[in-house]
Amino acid sequence: MILKLGGSLITNKDIPLSANENNLGKIAKAIHESGLPAKNRGLILVHGGGSFGHYFAKKFNLSTERDRIKPLGISWTAEAMLKLHVIVVESLLSDGIATETIPPSELVDPKLLTVSERGRRHLESSLANGLIPITFGYVALDGNKAFIVSGDSICKALAESMPVERVLFAMDVDGIYPTFNLKGRIITKLSGFDGVNTKLRLYDVTGGLRSKLDVGLQIHKLGSQVFYVNGTKAIRVANLLAGKPEKLATEIAS
């Protein structure tokens, strides 16, 4: 199982450098209630940048496109991601969740956006020891250019490299709505972009919901089940992590 903790969930996304400790506590509760990790069923966590990494990325024009970026822009953005990561790990640990950080620069080849052999071995060792590997979106360097490797793209790389039963994108809303202002009922089965209007949030630099849906569709084609679920509702996340059905979520359908 892969659980992607969206930046909108774990930070107060429209307030710079503000973590949402309350939601992190709910994620810890969901993991406990799911019974993971268990024998032959591991869990990997990936988190986004929210109002930490995305704040500085926007300030210094960092995006998923390779470009020349001021050195201070690279440094500030990378440091903000590390700061948020420490908050996430310490919050989960205080609630009894045993994680092991796998640096994203070790896990993912930035040129190919695939899981490296070294990263795969590290993942396997973590899982074998009953730990929950955790990684995050980061600033990658390629020659004299820099770019963002998003948490969503890391989820895709993981699904390409190992058998993944489910990928859950935990957000701060119930699922995918037909409109960007969250009007109407959530779409429970989604097979494409038809009928979905998307909008970027204030500090989003990785493509927003449109990009998240595109990655989800690609992961689904790899054979994994993909869900978009409200991470503030612990029971919903726990059900999906445990392999149970959950009506109050959006599932990518064939």
C-alpha positions as CSV (number, residue, x, y, z in Angstrom):
1,M,0.0,0.0,0.0
2,I,1.1,3.5,-0.7
3,L,-0.4,6.5,1.1
4,K,0.3,9.9,-0.3
5,L,-0.2,12.7,2.2
6,G,-1.1,15.7,0.2
7,G,0.3,19.1,1.1
8,S,-3.3,20.5,1.5
9,L,-3.8,17.8,4.2
10,I,-0.7,18.1,6.3
11,T,-0.2,21.8,6.1
12,N,-2.4,24.9,6.2
13,K,-1.7,25.2,2.5
14,D,-2.6,28.9,2.1
15,I,-0.6,30.0,5.2
16,P,3.2,29.9,4.6
17,L,5.2,27.4,6.7
18,S,2.2,26.2,8.7
19,A,1.8,22.5,9.5
20,N,-1.5,20.9,10.3
21,E,-0.7,18.8,13.4
22,N,-4.4,17.9,13.9
23,N,-4.6,16.2,10.5
24,L,-1.3,14.4,11.1
25,G,-2.8,12.9,14.2
26,K,-5.8,11.6,12.2
27,I,-3.4,10.0,9.7
28,A,-1.6,8.2,12.6
29,K,-5.0,7.0,13.9
30,A,-5.9,5.7,10.5
31,I,-2.7,3.7,10.2
32,H,-3.2,2.2,13.6
33,E,-6.8,1.2,12.8
34,S,-5.7,-0.3,9.4
35,G,-3.5,-2.9,11.1
36,L,-0.6,-2.0,8.8
37,P,2.2,-2.9,8.5
38,A,1.3,-6.6,8.7
39,K,2.8,-9.8,7.5
40,N,3.1,-9.7,3.7
41,R,1.4,-6.3,3.6
42,G,3.6,-3.2,3.9
43,L,2.9,0.5,3.8
44,I,4.9,3.3,2.2
45,L,4.3,6.9,3.0
46,V,4.9,9.8,0.6
47,H,4.2,13.4,1.5
48,G,3.9,16.7,-0.4
49,G,5.2,20.1,0.3
50,G,2.2,22.2,0.9
51,S,2.9,25.6,2.4
52,F,6.5,24.7,3.1
53,G,8.2,23.6,-0.1
54,H,5.6,25.1,-2.5
55,Y,5.8,28.5,-0.8
56,F,9.5,28.9,-1.7
57,A,9.2,27.1,-5.0
58,K,6.7,29.6,-6.1
59,K,8.7,32.5,-4.8
60,F,11.8,31.4,-6.8
61,N,9.9,30.1,-9.9
62,L,10.8,26.4,-9.3
63,S,8.5,24.0,-11.0
64,T,8.5,20.4,-12.4
65,E,10.1,21.9,-15.5
66,R,13.9,22.0,-15.6
67,D,15.2,25.6,-15.4
68,R,18.0,27.8,-14.2
69,I,17.2,28.7,-10.6
70,K,19.0,31.0,-8.2
71,P,21.1,29.0,-5.7
72,L,19.2,30.5,-2.7
73,G,15.9,29.4,-4.3
74,I,17.1,25.8,-4.5
75,S,18.5,25.9,-0.9
76,W,15.4,27.6,0.7
77,T,13.0,25.2,-1.0
78,A,15.0,22.1,-0.1
79,E,15.4,23.3,3.5
80,A,11.7,23.9,3.8
81,M,10.9,20.4,2.7
82,L,13.3,19.0,5.2
83,K,11.7,21.1,7.9
84,L,8.2,19.8,7.1
85,H,9.5,16.2,6.9
86,V,10.9,16.4,10.4
87,I,7.5,17.7,11.6
88,V,5.7,14.8,9.9
89,V,8.0,12.1,11.2
90,E,8.1,13.5,14.7
91,S,4.3,13.8,14.8
92,L,3.8,10.2,13.6
93,L,6.5,8.9,16.0
94,S,4.8,10.6,18.9
95,D,1.6,8.6,18.0
96,G,3.5,5.3,17.9
97,I,4.1,5.1,14.1
98,A,7.5,3.7,13.3
99,T,8.8,5.2,10.1
100,E,12.2,5.2,8.4
101,T,13.1,8.1,6.1
102,I,14.4,7.2,2.7
103,P,15.8,10.4,1.1
104,P,14.1,11.0,-2.2
105,S,17.4,11.7,-3.9
106,E,18.4,8.2,-3.0
107,L,15.1,6.6,-3.9
108,V,14.4,8.2,-7.3
109,D,16.7,8.7,-10.3
110,P,15.9,12.4,-11.2
111,K,16.6,12.0,-14.9
112,L,14.5,8.8,-15.4
113,L,12.0,9.4,-12.6
114,T,12.3,5.7,-11.7
115,V,13.2,4.0,-8.4
116,S,16.9,3.3,-8.2
117,E,18.4,-0.1,-7.4
118,R,19.8,1.4,-4.2
119,G,16.5,2.9,-3.3
120,R,14.6,-0.4,-3.9
121,R,17.0,-2.3,-1.6
122,H,16.5,0.3,1.1
123,L,12.7,0.0,0.7
124,E,12.8,-3.8,1.0
125,S,15.0,-3.7,4.1
126,S,12.7,-1.1,5.8
127,L,9.6,-3.2,5.0
128,A,11.3,-6.4,6.2
129,N,12.0,-4.8,9.6
130,G,8.4,-3.8,10.1
131,L,9.0,-0.1,9.4
132,I,7.0,2.2,7.3
133,P,9.3,3.8,4.7
134,I,8.6,7.5,4.2
135,T,9.8,9.9,1.6
136,F,8.7,13.2,0.1
137,G,8.8,15.5,-3.0
138,Y,12.1,17.3,-3.4
139,V,14.3,19.6,-5.5
140,A,16.3,17.7,-8.0
141,L,19.4,18.9,-9.9
142,D,20.3,18.1,-13.5
143,G,23.4,19.8,-14.7
144,N,23.0,23.5,-14.2
145,K,19.2,23.2,-13.9
146,A,16.8,22.4,-11.1
147,F,13.3,21.1,-10.9
148,I,10.7,19.6,-8.5
149,V,10.1,15.9,-8.3
150,S,6.6,15.8,-6.9
151,G,5.4,13.3,-4.3
152,D,2.8,12.2,-6.9
153,S,5.5,11.3,-9.4
154,I,7.3,9.4,-6.7
155,C,4.1,7.3,-6.1
156,K,4.1,6.5,-9.8
157,A,7.7,5.5,-9.8
158,L,7.1,3.2,-6.8
159,A,4.1,1.6,-8.5
160,E,6.3,0.9,-11.5
161,S,9.0,-0.8,-9.5
162,M,7.1,-3.2,-7.2
163,P,3.7,-4.9,-6.7
164,V,1.4,-2.2,-5.3
165,E,-2.2,-3.1,-4.4
166,R,-3.5,0.3,-3.7
167,V,-2.4,3.9,-3.9
168,L,-4.3,6.4,-1.8
169,F,-4.1,10.1,-2.3
170,A,-5.2,11.6,1.0
171,M,-6.5,15.1,0.6
172,D,-8.5,17.7,2.7
173,V,-11.7,17.1,0.8
174,D,-14.0,14.0,0.3
175,G,-12.8,13.1,-3.1
176,I,-13.0,14.5,-6.7
177,Y,-15.8,17.0,-7.3
178,P,-17.1,17.9,-10.7
179,T,-16.4,21.6,-10.0
180,F,-13.4,23.4,-8.5
181,N,-15.6,25.1,-5.9
182,L,-16.6,21.7,-4.4
183,K,-20.2,21.9,-5.4
184,G,-22.3,18.8,-5.9
185,R,-21.6,15.2,-5.0
186,I,-18.1,13.6,-5.3
187,I,-17.5,11.5,-8.3
188,T,-17.2,7.9,-6.9
189,K,-15.9,6.3,-10.1
190,L,-13.6,8.3,-12.4
191,S,-12.2,7.1,-15.7
192,G,-10.9,10.4,-17.2
193,F,-11.1,14.2,-17.1
194,D,-14.5,14.6,-18.5
195,G,-16.8,16.5,-16.2
196,V,-14.1,17.6,-13.9
197,N,-13.0,21.3,-13.6
198,T,-9.8,21.9,-11.7
199,K,-8.1,25.0,-10.2
200,L,-4.7,25.6,-8.7
201,R,-4.5,26.7,-5.0
202,L,-2.4,29.7,-4.0
203,Y,1.0,28.0,-3.6
204,D,0.6,25.0,-5.9
205,V,3.6,24.6,-8.3
206,T,3.2,20.9,-9.3
207,G,0.1,21.1,-11.4
208,G,-2.6,20.8,-8.8
209,L,-5.6,18.4,-9.1
210,R,-5.2,18.0,-12.9
211,S,-1.7,16.6,-12.5
212,K,-2.8,14.4,-9.6
213,L,-5.6,12.9,-11.6
214,D,-3.2,12.3,-14.6
215,V,-0.8,10.5,-12.3
216,G,-3.6,8.4,-10.8
217,L,-4.8,7.3,-14.2
218,Q,-1.3,6.2,-15.1
219,I,-0.9,4.3,-11.9
220,H,-4.2,2.6,-12.4
221,K,-3.0,1.4,-15.8
222,L,-0.1,-0.3,-14.1
223,G,-2.5,-2.5,-12.2
224,S,-2.9,-0.7,-8.9
225,Q,-6.2,0.4,-7.4
226,V,-6.2,4.2,-7.0
227,F,-8.4,6.2,-4.6
228,Y,-8.7,9.9,-3.6
229,V,-9.9,10.1,0.0
230,N,-10.5,12.6,2.7
231,G,-7.5,12.3,5.0
232,T,-9.3,14.1,7.8
233,K,-11.7,11.1,8.1
234,A,-9.5,8.4,9.7
235,I,-12.0,5.6,9.3
236,R,-12.2,6.1,5.5
237,V,-8.4,6.0,5.2
238,A,-8.2,3.0,7.5
239,N,-10.8,1.0,5.5
240,L,-8.9,1.6,2.2
241,L,-5.6,0.7,3.7
242,A,-7.0,-2.5,5.1
243,G,-8.2,-3.4,1.6
244,K,-11.9,-2.8,2.4
245,P,-14.4,-0.9,0.2
246,E,-15.1,2.7,1.0
247,K,-18.1,4.5,-0.6
248,L,-17.0,8.0,0.5
249,A,-14.0,8.3,-1.8
250,T,-13.2,8.6,-5.5
251,E,-11.8,5.5,-7.3
252,I,-10.1,5.5,-10.6
253,A,-12.2,3.0,-12.8
254,S,-11.3,1.3,-16.0
